[in-house]
Amino acid sequence: ELENQLTAKSKTLDELKQSLASNGSAEQTPEAQSLRTAELWEMKDSIANQVTQLKASMQSILEQWRAYDEIYAEVSLMTTRYLYCIDQCKPSGEEASLEALKKQVKTLQ
């Protein structure tokens, strides 16, 4: 979106430059108009560079978030599995008798 706006502003700047070149201005000398136009072009180039840097930075951040999401999903799945195993390995309130342990082994199998 920023790039599209920058392109539109560049076109507007071109139109302004052409308009000033053909019509002139009573308030400013042609040299002052040329200087101001050059300043505007420098500002536009600076903004274009900033947009490019921002785009690269945002791409890097997006890649890091994707990696985080993948790792988070894996850790979440592992945590769920461990919680299930812990739940299955708890004694069921009975004494740790041989019969209770056999029943637990059978359940786990």
ZILIN-V94177 format. One record per run of one state. SS is the DSSP state (2 for helix, 1 for strand, 0 for the rest). FROM is the first residue (numbers start at 1). TO is the last residue. If there is no record, write none. Layout:
BEGIN
ss=<SS/SS>
from=<FROM/FROM>
to=<TO/TO>
END
This chain:
BEGIN
ss=<0/2/0/2/0/2/0>
from=<1/2/24/30/90/98/109>
to=<1/23/29/89/97/108/109>
END
